[in-house]
Amino acid sequence: MELSQVIKERRTIKDFNGQPVPDELLDRALEAGLWAQNHRLTQPWRFTILGETTKARLAQDFPKIASKPVVVAVSCLHSDGGEQEREDYAAVACAIQNIQLEAWNEGLGMQWSSGKMSTGSHLHELLEVDAEREFFVGLLFFGFPLEIPAARARKPLAEVSKRLP
Ligand SMILES: Cc1cc2nc3c(=O)[nH]c(=O)nc-3n(C[C@H](O)[C@H](O)[C@H](O)COP(=O)(O)O)c2cc1C
């Protein structure tokens, strides 16, 4: 697919068919994240891929997790609590965008989930992630789309931009 087509046609996918996701396909998508821009090359992203046992544990408290074929937790290294940490969070978001675009290019859908379920402190113990070292940016749900929702309209460029002399 053309890059511009991938960018425009990418959609958040919340409902998945039962088709299993090959590990190599998931790895290729995650590897695309490693090439995201990040200031001072901090590479602040960390990925935890949940196995079936861990997913089932999380689903005890959050049943909807059970319907997600693959769950990957994304965390970000803490740094100075200030500018660097803000930039590192932005870098992780860039990585997630790369991951979603790479996945989409291969027919794999993804949702970035960012609520309490996906970023709360309950995740540290369950996922063996040190709370002093990393904070959660979200859970990524991967799978093959049951259906592709229609895009919701974006504001035109003219409405969100200005050109100065
Ligand atoms: C920082 C961030 C957090 C998000 N959190 C959620 C979420 O918790 N649940 C959800 O359904 N979608 C979440 N999304 C996805 C957006 O809802 C989605 O991108 C938006 O509805 C536009 O749809 P599209 O991705 O198909 O273009 C998140 C996106 C971003 C960038």
The ligand as an SDF file (V2000), in Angstrom:
LIG
                    3D

 31 33  0  0  0  0  0  0  0  0999 V2000
   -3.6550    9.0380   23.2700 C   0  0  0  0  0  0  0  0  0  0  0  0
   -4.7860    8.2360   22.6840 C   0  0  0  0  0  0  0  0  0  0  0  0
   -5.5930    7.5080   23.5220 C   0  0  0  0  0  0  0  0  0  0  0  0
   -6.6470    6.7520   23.0040 C   0  0  0  0  0  0  0  0  0  0  0  0
   -7.4200    6.0250   23.8700 N   0  0  0  0  0  0  0  0  0  0  0  0
   -8.4550    5.3260   23.3940 C   0  0  0  0  0  0  0  0  0  0  0  0
   -9.2690    4.5710   24.2880 C   0  0  0  0  0  0  0  0  0  0  0  0
   -9.0380    4.5390   25.5010 O   0  0  0  0  0  0  0  0  0  0  0  0
  -10.2910    3.8860   23.7660 N   0  0  0  0  0  0  0  0  0  0  0  0
  -10.5730    3.9080   22.4170 C   0  0  0  0  0  0  0  0  0  0  0  0
  -11.5310    3.2930   21.9950 O   0  0  0  0  0  0  0  0  0  0  0  0
   -9.7940    4.5880   21.5470 N   0  0  0  0  0  0  0  0  0  0  0  0
   -8.7540    5.2960   22.0050 C   0  0  0  0  0  0  0  0  0  0  0  0
   -7.9480    5.9870   21.1280 N   0  0  0  0  0  0  0  0  0  0  0  0
   -8.2330    5.9330   19.6910 C   0  0  0  0  0  0  0  0  0  0  0  0
   -9.1540    7.0740   19.2700 C   0  0  0  0  0  0  0  0  0  0  0  0
  -10.3960    6.9520   19.9070 O   0  0  0  0  0  0  0  0  0  0  0  0
   -9.3000    7.0280   17.7490 C   0  0  0  0  0  0  0  0  0  0  0  0
   -8.0520    7.2740   17.1650 O   0  0  0  0  0  0  0  0  0  0  0  0
  -10.3200    8.0590   17.2420 C   0  0  0  0  0  0  0  0  0  0  0  0
  -11.5990    7.6720   17.5930 O   0  0  0  0  0  0  0  0  0  0  0  0
  -10.2500    8.2330   15.7330 C   0  0  0  0  0  0  0  0  0  0  0  0
  -10.5230    7.0120   15.0900 O   0  0  0  0  0  0  0  0  0  0  0  0
   -9.4720    6.3790   14.0730 P   0  0  0  0  0  0  0  0  0  0  0  0
   -8.2550    5.9850   14.8650 O   0  0  0  0  0  0  0  0  0  0  0  0
  -10.1940    5.1880   13.5010 O   0  0  0  0  0  0  0  0  0  0  0  0
   -9.1530    7.3950   13.0300 O   0  0  0  0  0  0  0  0  0  0  0  0
   -6.8890    6.7350   21.5990 C   0  0  0  0  0  0  0  0  0  0  0  0
   -6.0530    7.4850   20.7720 C   0  0  0  0  0  0  0  0  0  0  0  0
   -5.0180    8.2180   21.2870 C   0  0  0  0  0  0  0  0  0  0  0  0
   -4.1250    9.0010   20.3580 C   0  0  0  0  0  0  0  0  0  0  0  0
  1  2  1  0
  2  3  1  0
  2 30  2  0
  3  4  2  0
  4  5  1  0
  4 28  1  0
  5  6  2  0
  6  7  1  0
  6 13  1  0
  7  8  2  0
  7  9  1  0
  9 10  1  0
 10 11  2  0
 10 12  1  0
 12 13  2  0
 13 14  1  0
 14 15  1  0
 14 28  1  0
 15 16  1  0
 16 17  1  0
 16 18  1  0
 18 19  1  0
 18 20  1  0
 20 21  1  0
 20 22  1  0
 22 23  1  0
 23 24  1  0
 24 25  2  0
 24 26  1  0
 24 27  1  0
 28 29  2  0
 29 30  1  0
 30 31  1  0
M  END
$$$$
